[in-house]
Amino acid sequence: MLRRDFIKSSAILPLLGMGLPLEALAGSADKGGLKAAFYYAYTLYEFARNEQKLAKCLGTPGNIGKVTMRNYLANDTSRQVTAPNNDTIYSSCFFDLVNGPIEIVSPDGGDRYFSIVFMDAFTDCFAYIGTRATHGKGGRYWLAGPSWKGKVPEGVTLFKSTTNDVWMLARILVDSPEDLEAAKAFQQKIQIIIPENYPPARGYQNAATDDIKDAASFLTVVNEMLHRSPVAAGQTLRAKNFAAYGIGPNAKLPSKKILAQWDALIPQGIKQLREAFLFHDLVVDGWSYQPRGVGNFGDDDYLRATVALGGLAALTEDEAMYFHCNFANNGERLSGQNSYIWRIPPEGVPVNAFWSLTIYEGTPDGRWYLIKNPINRYSIGNRTQGLVREKDGSIIIRIQNEKPDGEMAANWLPSTNEAPIRLALRAYLPKKELIERKWRVPPIIKA
């Protein structure tokens, strides 16, 4: 069981070592251990699984290099990714850069919040276009893999990836239902320009399934991912640390003895990652504060794998911060069978863009999805119209299955009558007090 400290004070959070369970810290000296190999490999598997599912590229180029747009807000039927947000529309594109650079053209965003992030196969966010990174300006950008050594034309910015497989994910804020068409018009202006006579992308030869069948299939997918970036750079350089366990761009399956060790470890490893995502080492008033390094993980493979399981494609904290709540302030696990309140102080959540509180219900396999409800409300935030304020300017959100009576129905975040539930607070362009962990997320109180 993970070590959990429930801290009620207002002191600054000590973050050193946060996100690593004791056994992971104890084993960190063994850089080539089987558990370390699993943490390293798991994110590559999840990247491949999502690319195959979203780009339909198993055995075929599919939609690699083609933009897929989700031009509607996520709802209870959305199952493409776990824990989706209900604030933005998306443009998604996977790239295979083995044959050279590809150009991306972005429009100017004006006053609209947007971010276009580029993630390598290890889900590190290595480049951005958007409200923060480029001050809302668009432009021309070349995306190149690790083997490319050319020069970009004048007026073009180069983004260099350490893997040939890259995921571009654009988030475009929708302020209200009435704003959706304008947001879609902006979305349509994001362009992918592939050079003439550019060879077809490589499809995947090995299927990454939702449930890992066995160690052999897991390693085959991981090694194919590594093989797709033969010029070792960035995190791919560390694959050699795990060669003894059958990991590498040209590795063969290990012995039956080691495969048996993998088969025993994988389900336990996934269980541990699931627990880690639910129960962080440091919890303040029931809220888990994200550890440093999300979205730019370095060699923290445990944190990387945890986020890959529970929140793939998380942004770096200068762009967004994520807080997760699994417990009420009394320490009880959140349940759809109970009613809760959440009081937002008069000044609101300290952000320069927007914030939202989203509710999810859990599935048996540990994933989280939006809850079906009669008013189609999945989140509440600073853009929600008609919220009722208290005399001091604070706002009380009602989180429950049944619609509240009277004017407080305006502040209703519908829950489910089944357990478990989880709440997520997203803060986009967080202010200094959030980044430094000085501002405390208000507790969820059982009503």
Beta strands, then each sheet from edge to edge (+ up, - down):
strand 1: 5-7
strand 2: 68-70
strand 3: 88-96
strand 4: 102-106
strand 5: 114-120
strand 6: 125-130
strand 7: 139-144
strand 8: 156-160
strand 9: 165-173
strand 10: 191-193
strand 11: 282-284
strand 12: 287-289
strand 13: 320-325
strand 14: 340-344
strand 15: 351-362
strand 16: 368-370
strand 17: 379-381
strand 18: 395-400
strand 19: 412-414
strand 20: 421-430
strand 21: 444-446
sheet 1: 1+ 11+ 12- 13+ 20- 15+ 16-
sheet 2: 1+ 11+ 12- 13+ 20- 15+ 17-
sheet 3: 2+ 3- 9+ 5- 6+
sheet 4: 8+ 7+ 4- 10+
sheet 5: 19+ 18+ 14- 21+
end
